[in-house]
């Protein structure tokens, strides 16, 4: 059990390092940010504790390297995992690809909103002087998130057999 949490933390560190070091040098239409899809996929496919371990590990990296605005990823990422877990357990009825893509889109919009709010609070409280800005191609970011999440969801479903990927109900008459 503890090894799986450590592995999720290491995965979160690696993905955060990729996002910090590589993504900013890519053209806007290729800026794929896999951190939030990782949280959603861990939440849907395994457990909230593994998603939280990845979120905390990634938050340390993101906060250490974010210099242009007040990020507070150490607050945002665990809060996001908690809210996504609530949405997944209370409002989404199944673990389908549609529900998973909806979660990742919500996670991205929530991340943008909280980044803006914390950066604005940093300016108001005179803690930081930089403001967070919307990514240069937000539509491509959401498209990459949805496509990557759907692809990995189908990959997990095909390899493990955990999820239903075909349409239809188990209650249908035979």
N, C-alpha and C positions, 0 to 999 in steps of 0.2 A: 504494500500500500504506500509506504513512504517513498519507495523508489519511483513509483508512478508520479507522485507529486514532485519529486526532484527532477524527473525527466520532463514534466510539464514546465517547470521553472526554467530548465535549460533551453527548452524549445522556445519559451517566451523571450529569453535573453537573446537567442540567435536571431529570431524574427525581428526583434526590436533593433538589434545592431544592423540588420539588413535594411530596415526601414530608415534608420538614421543615416547610415553611411552611403547607401547606393541610390535610394529612390530620388533624392533631391538632385542628382546629376542626370536623371533621365528626362526625355522630353515629356511635356504635360500629358500627352495621350498614352504614354507608357508608364506613368507613375502609379504602379500597383502597390498598394499598402496592405500587406497581408496580416497585420496585427489584429484588427478587429474581427476579420473572418476566423482567425485562429481561436479567439475567445468564444465566438458563437459555436464553432464546430466542436470545441472541447466541451462546451456546456451541453450541446445537444447529444453528442456521441458518448460522452463519458460521465462527468459529474461536475457539480458546481465547484468543488474543492480544487479540482485540477485546473479549471478555468481561472479560478482565483489565484492559484500559484503562478500560472503563466502571466496573469495580469500584474501581479505584484513584482515579479522579476522584470517584466518589460517596463513597468513604471519607473523603476530605478534607472534604467538606461535612458529612457525618454527624458526624464527630469534632469539627468546629468548632462545631457547634450542639447537641451533646448535653452537657447540663450536670448532669443529675440522677443519672447513674451513670457508672461507668467503661465506656466503650463499646469502645474499641480496634477500631474498624471498619477501620482501616488494616491490622490483622492478620486480622480475621475475614473480610472480603470476599475478599481474594486467596486465603486458605486455602479458602474455600468454593468459589471457581471451580476451584481445583486439585482438590479432592475430587470436585466434580461432574463434572469432566472425566474423572477416573479411573473414576467409576461409569458414566458414559456410554460410555466406550470399552471397559471390561472386563466389565461386567455386563449392560448393556442391549444387546440384539441388533440393534435397528433404531432408526431415527429416526421413531418413530410418535408420535401424539398421546398415547397412553397412557404411553409412556416419558417424554415431555416433562412431562406432568402429574405423574408420579411423581417426576421430578427436582425440580420446583418445590415439591412438598410436602416432600420431603426437605430442600431448601434452607431452607424456612421453619422446620422443626423444628430443623435444625442451627443456624440463626441464633438462635432462641430459646434453645437450650441454651448456645451459646457466649456469648450476652449475659448469661445468668444466671451462668455460670462466671466471666467477667471481672468482672462487678459484685461477685460474692462475693469474688474475689481482691482487688479494690480495697478492700473493707471489711476483710478480714483483714490486708492489708498496710498499712492505715491511709492509703491514698492518696486514697480517696474515701469519703464517708459515706452515699451513696445506694444503694439496692438496685433492680435491675431488676425490673419486675413484668410478669406476663403481660398481653397486651392484653385489653381489656374484652370483646371478642367474638372469641375465637380461631377458632371455627368459621366465622364469616363471613369472617375473613381468609383461611383456607384455601380456602373456597368461591370468593371473589373471585380468588384466585391461580389456582385450577384453571380457572375459567371464562375469565378473561382470557388465560391461556396457551393454552388450547384454541382460543379465537377467533383469536388472532394466529397460531397455528400453521396453522390452516386458511386464513387470509388469505395468509400467506407461501406456503403450498402452492398455493393457487389462482393467485396472481400470478406465481410463479416456476416452478412445476412441479417443484420439487426433491424433494418428499416424496410418498410414496404415501398417499392418504387413503381409498382404498376397501379393503374387506376382500378377501382372496384372496391367492393366492400366485402368483409368477411361474413356479413349477414345476408348476402344475396342468396336467392333460392338456387338450388342445384338441380 
